[in-house]
């Protein structure tokens, strides 16, 4: 990389000469550096340094990956569901956040595990109390769309200090925005992506 940076454009023969190597010994290294985008090879001219260090390449990749590709199946309940049943759903579906729909089936709000815990340790009759009373509701929900990037989603999770984001398709009806739930992105989703990208 240093040789190319200093002497670009430079041919593989010239690089090999400087390193006291044969061209064929150098070929695999040049192939890798070209494939991952650090060097650019122009036919009959030679190699150029692209200025892209590995750090930039990682950010480029997570910005290229769309939420649509990484989203998972959300756990969704209705506003009228009791807090008790919401807690049961939380356990049965093994999630930390439940998304809540209103009458038309669109996103109305969500509850986190601590929202439910807080209600359960209070004096409320959780068998009778609808989850709609304790949920965080629209328009205060931080959402993400399928077209946004994995980086955008991770950024929102960090900036707003939440565990999960509903993935929504926004539909405008009668001058009103409605949010159809099509998935979720959680801290687990981002951790899985991190592991996937880190695989050697
Ligand atoms: P927990 O409450 O279990 O620590 P979170 O950190 O995700 O889980 O939630 C913290 C608070 O933020 C809760 O009151 C929850 O209702 C709310 N919340 C969670 N996710 C979102 C979101 N995507 N948009 C807006 N508020 C959220």
Boltz pocket constraint, residues with backbone or C-beta under 6 A from the ligand:
constraints:
  - pocket:
      binder: B
      contacts: [[A, 96], [A, 97], [A, 110], [A, 111], [A, 112], [A, 113], [A, 114], [A, 115], [A, 135], [A, 136], [A, 140], [A, 141], [A, 142], [A, 143], [A, 160], [A, 161], [A, 162], [A, 163], [A, 164], [A, 165], [A, 166]]
      max_distance: 6.0
